[in-house]
């Protein structure tokens, strides 16, 4: 499925249990869905380094593992 990138967010925080600095990135995307009038939206967690290569307005495709976690992001 092809998703349209509407926005992206990157940031970091300190894990309260371990004290480790965690860096994160989210892509905010839309996609067509037959069960929805209009388009669906989703916030997708991605690798922060990969998010740097993606711009708002890009079209992307995701590969997910058996748990639904994104393991690959491809520009379309």
ZADO-805479 format. One record per residue (C-alpha): residue in one letter; x, y, z. Coordinates in Angstrom, 1 decimal. Layout:
N
+---+--------+--------+--------+
: r :   east :  north :     up :
+---+--------+--------+--------+
: A :      X :      Y :      Z :
...
+---+--------+--------+--------+
***
This chain:
76
+---+--------+--------+--------+
: r :   east :  north :     up :
+---+--------+--------+--------+
: X :    0.0 :    0.0 :    0.0 :
: X :    1.2 :    3.5 :   -0.8 :
: X :    1.0 :    6.2 :    1.9 :
: X :    1.2 :    9.9 :    1.6 :
: X :    3.4 :   11.7 :    4.2 :
: X :    1.6 :   14.6 :    5.8 :
: X :    4.0 :   15.3 :    8.6 :
: X :    7.0 :   14.0 :   10.6 :
: X :    8.3 :   14.4 :   14.1 :
: X :   11.7 :   13.5 :   15.6 :
: X :   12.8 :   13.9 :   19.1 :
: X :   14.5 :   12.2 :   22.0 :
: X :   14.0 :   11.5 :   25.7 :
: X :   15.7 :    9.8 :   28.6 :
: X :   14.4 :    6.3 :   29.6 :
: X :   13.4 :    6.7 :   33.3 :
: X :   14.4 :    3.1 :   34.1 :
: X :   17.7 :    2.8 :   32.3 :
: X :   18.8 :    6.4 :   31.9 :
: X :   19.4 :    5.7 :   28.2 :
: X :   18.9 :    8.5 :   25.7 :
: X :   16.3 :    7.3 :   23.2 :
: X :   15.9 :    9.0 :   19.7 :
: X :   12.6 :    8.5 :   17.9 :
: X :   10.8 :    9.5 :   14.6 :
: X :    7.2 :    9.3 :   13.5 :
: X :    5.7 :    9.8 :   10.1 :
: X :    2.1 :   11.0 :    9.9 :
: X :    0.6 :    9.4 :    6.8 :
: X :   -2.7 :    9.0 :    5.0 :
: X :   -3.9 :    6.1 :    2.9 :
: X :   -7.2 :    5.0 :    1.1 :
: X :   -9.4 :    2.5 :    2.9 :
: X :  -12.6 :    1.1 :    1.5 :
: X :  -14.3 :    1.2 :    5.0 :
: X :  -13.7 :    4.9 :    5.5 :
: X :  -15.2 :    7.9 :    3.8 :
: X :  -12.2 :   10.0 :    2.7 :
: X :   -8.8 :    8.7 :    3.8 :
: X :   -7.4 :    7.0 :    6.9 :
: X :   -4.5 :    8.5 :    8.9 :
: X :   -1.8 :    6.8 :   10.9 :
: X :    1.2 :    7.7 :   12.9 :
: X :    4.0 :    5.3 :   12.1 :
: X :    7.3 :    4.9 :   14.1 :
: X :   10.3 :    4.7 :   11.9 :
: X :   14.1 :    4.7 :   12.2 :
: X :   15.2 :    8.3 :   12.9 :
: X :   18.0 :    8.1 :   10.3 :
: X :   15.6 :    6.9 :    7.7 :
: X :   13.1 :    9.7 :    8.6 :
: X :   15.8 :   12.3 :    7.7 :
: X :   15.6 :   11.1 :    4.1 :
: X :   11.8 :   11.5 :    3.8 :
: X :   10.1 :   14.8 :    3.2 :
: X :    6.5 :   15.9 :    3.8 :
: X :    4.6 :   15.2 :    0.6 :
: X :    6.6 :   12.1 :   -0.3 :
: X :    4.9 :    8.8 :   -1.1 :
: X :    6.2 :    5.8 :    0.8 :
: X :    5.6 :    2.1 :    1.2 :
: X :    6.2 :    0.2 :    4.5 :
: X :    7.3 :   -3.4 :    5.1 :
: X :    6.1 :   -4.6 :    8.5 :
: X :    7.0 :   -7.7 :   10.6 :
: X :    4.5 :  -10.2 :   12.0 :
: X :    3.7 :   -7.8 :   14.9 :
: X :    3.0 :   -4.8 :   12.6 :
: X :    6.3 :   -3.0 :   13.4 :
: X :    7.8 :   -1.1 :   10.5 :
: X :   11.0 :   -2.8 :    9.4 :
: X :   11.6 :   -1.0 :    6.1 :
: X :   10.5 :    2.3 :    4.5 :
: X :   10.7 :    2.7 :    0.7 :
: X :   10.2 :    5.9 :   -1.2 :
: X :    7.8 :    5.4 :   -4.1 :
+---+--------+--------+--------+
***
